[in-house]
Amino acid sequence: MIKARVTVTLKNGVLDPQGKAIEGALGSLGFEGVGQVRQGKVFDLELDGADKAKAEAELKAMCEKLLANTVIENYTIAIA
């Protein structure tokens, strides 16, 4: 069993309205000095097998086909 984490974030230059809303809410709650909040997504996955190279290739395919919109998002893969 291979455990992996995929983190998906918006590319630099892509407007992040959710990040801006969070930034504003944090300020309203009294948290000062917070800026440039960017929101992302995290996927924790478990894959059958023990071949890390195969798992990484499968995870990349998952990201390219479903987990990330590669036009506006970047992704990173971490295998434990």
Secondary structure, DSSP 8 states (H G I E B T S, - for coil): -EEEEEEEEE-TTS--HHHHHHHHHHHHTT--S------EEEEEEEESSS-HHHHHHHHHHHIIIII--TTTEEEEEEE-
